[in-house]
Amino acid sequence: MADFLTVLTTTDTPEKAEALARGAVTARLAACAQISQPVTSVYRWQGAIETASEWQVLFKTTTARYAELEAHLREAHDYETPEIIATPVTQGSEGYLAWVVEETTIG
């Protein structure tokens, strides 16, 4: 069975979040992408402490598709340094994980 990941990114509008989600799912780089309500991010950027509302996008994918998903997100994202964090899925229902494989397989 394939290895699985959830991949997280954030962006500053719900429209951009949906565009990132749709782009990855359309390209079969992720089986699913979930967009969360705005979160408040506090971070240091270029020497200053910033606070911003951001929308989180969580992608469900396989390890085999990660490099292409990351490249897609880097190209599609308008942040200079977008958050792209992958977390391994250590367990999941057999049916769901089979669906992830099916939806991320080209051809």
Backbone as CSV, one residue per row, in Angstrom:
resi,resn,N_x,N_y,N_z,CA_x,CA_y,CA_z,C_x,C_y,C_z
1,MET,0.843,-1.182,0.000,0.000,0.000,0.000,0.885,1.242,0.000
2,ALA,0.413,2.302,-0.595,1.149,3.553,-0.694,1.263,4.223,0.665
3,ASP,2.222,5.108,0.764,2.347,5.962,1.946,1.491,7.201,1.713
4,PHE,0.950,7.751,2.786,-0.004,8.849,2.680,0.462,10.045,3.484
5,LEU,0.033,11.237,3.023,0.376,12.484,3.684,-0.835,13.397,3.741
6,THR,-0.849,14.262,4.746,-1.662,15.460,4.686,-0.673,16.603,4.514
7,VAL,-1.024,17.550,3.672,-0.135,18.665,3.365,-0.895,19.957,3.642
8,LEU,-0.292,20.823,4.442,-0.937,22.062,4.885,-0.299,23.271,4.229
9,THR,-1.138,24.193,3.792,-0.686,25.516,3.388,-1.710,26.526,3.878
10,THR,-1.347,27.799,3.826,-2.256,28.880,4.203,-2.187,29.964,3.138
11,THR,-3.255,30.750,3.069,-3.292,31.895,2.169,-4.214,32.955,2.758
12,ASP,-4.232,34.135,2.150,-4.886,35.267,2.798,-6.321,35.554,2.377
13,THR,-6.893,34.776,1.460,-8.310,34.958,1.112,-8.959,33.604,0.849
14,PRO,-10.276,33.531,1.051,-10.955,32.262,0.759,-10.914,31.924,-0.730
15,GLU,-10.907,32.917,-1.594,-10.846,32.670,-3.034,-9.505,32.045,-3.429
16,LYS,-8.422,32.539,-2.856,-7.110,31.955,-3.141,-7.021,30.532,-2.593
17,ALA,-7.608,30.304,-1.421,-7.610,28.962,-0.832,-8.347,27.991,-1.751
18,GLU,-9.499,28.415,-2.253,-10.252,27.532,-3.145,-9.501,27.291,-4.455
19,ALA,-8.842,28.304,-4.973,-8.072,28.126,-6.210,-6.932,27.131,-6.005
20,LEU,-6.229,27.217,-4.869,-5.159,26.255,-4.576,-5.733,24.844,-4.458
21,ALA,-6.862,24.720,-3.757,-7.502,23.416,-3.564,-7.951,22.823,-4.895
22,ARG,-8.689,23.604,-5.677,-9.198,23.116,-6.965,-8.072,22.753,-7.925
23,GLY,-7.030,23.568,-7.948,-5.908,23.306,-8.845,-5.240,21.978,-8.543
24,ALA,-5.014,21.704,-7.270,-4.346,20.457,-6.880,-5.233,19.239,-7.140
25,VAL,-6.526,19.356,-6.836,-7.435,18.222,-7.056,-7.629,17.986,-8.553
26,THR,-7.780,19.049,-9.319,-7.936,18.915,-10.772,-6.726,18.228,-11.394
27,ALA,-5.533,18.568,-10.907,-4.292,17.970,-11.432,-4.009,16.588,-10.855
28,ARG,-4.908,16.088,-10.000,-4.769,14.781,-9.355,-3.535,14.713,-8.450
29,LEU,-3.125,15.868,-7.932,-2.020,15.916,-6.983,-2.511,15.660,-5.564
30,ALA,-3.793,15.809,-5.363,-4.447,15.521,-4.083,-5.822,14.948,-4.382
31,ALA,-6.265,14.044,-3.532,-7.601,13.465,-3.701,-8.662,14.414,-3.174
32,CYS,-8.278,15.223,-2.204,-9.219,16.083,-1.498,-8.429,17.242,-0.913
33,ALA,-9.082,18.367,-0.775,-8.492,19.504,-0.076,-9.583,20.142,0.765
34,GLN,-9.307,20.342,2.027,-10.268,20.958,2.930,-9.800,22.364,3.284
35,ILE,-10.732,23.305,3.220,-10.431,24.700,3.530,-11.075,25.027,4.870
36,SER,-10.253,25.496,5.792,-10.737,25.858,7.130,-11.028,27.343,7.198
37,GLN,-11.957,27.681,8.096,-12.286,29.077,8.373,-11.020,29.844,8.716
38,PRO,-11.078,31.153,8.674,-9.859,31.912,8.952,-9.282,31.589,10.328
39,VAL,-7.976,31.516,10.346,-7.220,31.383,11.584,-6.403,32.659,11.725
40,THR,-6.028,32.984,12.938,-5.165,34.137,13.158,-3.736,33.639,13.264
41,SER,-2.894,34.130,12.382,-1.483,33.765,12.390,-0.672,34.932,12.941
42,VAL,0.227,34.620,13.863,1.161,35.600,14.406,2.553,35.089,14.075
43,TYR,3.345,35.900,13.398,4.634,35.428,12.901,5.602,36.597,12.748
44,ARG,6.874,36.244,12.677,7.906,37.251,12.419,8.219,37.215,10.924
45,TRP,8.159,38.374,10.279,8.470,38.472,8.855,9.263,39.739,8.606
46,GLN,10.449,39.576,8.054,11.333,40.675,7.714,11.548,41.606,8.907
47,GLY,11.781,40.978,10.076,12.135,41.713,11.279,10.983,42.281,12.083
48,ALA,9.751,42.087,11.649,8.600,42.640,12.375,7.646,41.517,12.759
49,ILE,6.951,41.698,13.860,5.905,40.757,14.260,4.630,41.146,13.517
50,GLU,4.064,40.196,12.809,2.861,40.422,12.005,1.706,39.588,12.550
51,THR,0.501,40.055,12.326,-0.716,39.304,12.643,-1.605,39.367,11.409
52,ALA,-2.111,38.218,10.983,-2.937,38.184,9.771,-3.979,37.079,9.878
53,SER,-5.109,37.286,9.217,-6.102,36.232,9.047,-5.699,35.416,7.828
54,GLU,-5.736,34.095,7.970,-5.385,33.215,6.867,-6.361,32.046,6.822
55,TRP,-6.501,31.481,5.632,-7.311,30.288,5.435,-6.358,29.122,5.263
56,GLN,-6.607,28.049,6.009,-5.775,26.853,5.911,-6.368,25.915,4.864
57,VAL,-5.490,25.320,4.077,-5.900,24.316,3.102,-5.133,23.044,3.428
58,LEU,-5.867,21.963,3.669,-5.282,20.671,4.017,-5.550,19.691,2.882
59,PHE,-4.474,19.244,2.251,-4.560,18.333,1.107,-4.341,16.899,1.584
60,LYS,-5.058,15.943,0.984,-4.872,14.516,1.241,-4.225,13.936,-0.003
61,THR,-3.035,13.330,0.157,-2.301,12.849,-1.002,-1.439,11.660,-0.637
62,THR,-0.695,11.176,-1.614,0.251,10.087,-1.398,1.664,10.651,-1.380
63,THR,2.560,9.927,-0.752,3.962,10.329,-0.737,4.494,10.434,-2.167
64,ALA,4.053,9.551,-3.031,4.507,9.555,-4.422,4.146,10.850,-5.150
65,ARG,3.083,11.524,-4.756,2.626,12.740,-5.434,3.114,14.012,-4.741
66,TYR,3.818,13.864,-3.604,4.185,15.045,-2.815,5.052,16.043,-3.585
67,ALA,6.103,15.608,-4.222,7.020,16.540,-4.893,6.281,17.379,-5.936
68,GLU,5.394,16.735,-6.688,4.625,17.483,-7.688,3.626,18.429,-7.034
69,LEU,3.016,18.008,-5.921,2.095,18.885,-5.204,2.847,20.103,-4.657
70,GLU,4.001,19.873,-4.062,4.780,21.000,-3.541,5.152,21.961,-4.667
71,ALA,5.624,21.444,-5.791,5.987,22.295,-6.921,4.776,23.096,-7.408
72,HIS,3.626,22.436,-7.474,2.392,23.100,-7.897,2.043,24.234,-6.931
73,LEU,2.118,23.969,-5.638,1.783,24.992,-4.648,2.756,26.158,-4.707
74,ARG,4.034,25.887,-4.856,5.026,26.964,-4.966,4.740,27.852,-6.178
75,GLU,4.374,27.230,-7.297,4.094,27.994,-8.514,2.783,28.770,-8.421
76,ALA,1.760,28.168,-7.842,0.434,28.779,-7.791,0.277,29.791,-6.657
77,HIS,1.103,29.680,-5.643,0.968,30.512,-4.446,1.542,31.895,-4.675
78,ASP,0.924,32.918,-4.078,1.455,34.269,-4.238,2.311,34.726,-3.042
79,TYR,2.460,33.879,-2.023,3.350,34.222,-0.911,4.797,34.019,-1.349
80,GLU,5.678,34.873,-0.866,7.101,34.727,-1.160,7.652,33.420,-0.589
81,THR,7.222,33.097,0.638,7.640,31.868,1.302,6.393,31.170,1.844
82,PRO,5.668,30.440,1.000,4.437,29.817,1.483,4.718,28.685,2.469
83,GLU,3.818,28.548,3.414,3.865,27.401,4.315,3.441,26.175,3.521
84,ILE,4.308,25.181,3.485,3.974,23.882,2.877,4.576,22.848,3.816
85,ILE,3.705,22.206,4.594,4.145,21.248,5.606,3.430,19.925,5.376
86,ALA,4.194,18.860,5.276,3.625,17.525,5.071,3.726,16.722,6.361
87,THR,2.639,16.059,6.694,2.580,15.209,7.880,2.195,13.800,7.443
88,PRO,2.964,12.793,7.855,2.618,11.425,7.466,1.313,10.964,8.116
89,VAL,0.555,10.204,7.372,-0.642,9.551,7.896,-0.194,8.160,8.323
90,THR,-0.267,7.877,9.608,0.227,6.593,10.099,-0.826,5.500,10.048
91,GLN,-2.090,5.894,10.052,-3.175,4.922,9.950,-4.379,5.597,9.317
92,GLY,-5.242,4.800,8.717,-6.463,5.313,8.121,-7.314,4.160,7.657
93,SER,-8.574,4.461,7.380,-9.454,3.383,6.930,-9.019,2.911,5.550
94,GLU,-9.073,1.624,5.354,-8.611,1.010,4.109,-9.336,1.585,2.903
95,GLY,-10.647,1.741,3.019,-11.430,2.258,1.904,-11.057,3.682,1.540
96,TYR,-10.876,4.537,2.553,-10.518,5.932,2.295,-9.142,6.030,1.653
97,LEU,-8.188,5.294,2.190,-6.836,5.356,1.645,-6.781,4.802,0.226
98,ALA,-7.579,3.785,-0.063,-7.662,3.265,-1.437,-8.218,4.346,-2.365
99,TRP,-9.199,5.103,-1.885,-9.772,6.200,-2.665,-8.719,7.278,-2.936
100,VAL,-7.897,7.603,-1.939,-6.827,8.592,-2.136,-5.888,8.125,-3.249
101,VAL,-5.505,6.858,-3.228,-4.636,6.321,-4.273,-5.316,6.436,-5.635
102,GLU,-6.566,6.034,-5.698,-7.307,6.070,-6.968,-7.378,7.486,-7.518
103,GLU,-7.662,8.455,-6.670,-7.850,9.829,-7.124,-6.549,10.554,-7.436
104,THR,-5.433,10.040,-6.992,-4.140,10.684,-7.270,-3.323,9.916,-8.320
105,THR,-3.926,8.895,-8.885,-3.258,8.110,-9.926,-3.655,8.633,-11.284
106,ILE,-2.666,8.932,-12.093,-2.922,9.435,-13.438,-3.066,8.262,-14.389
107,GLY,-4.083,8.344,-15.251,-4.257,7.330,-16.281,-5.249,6.351,-15.882
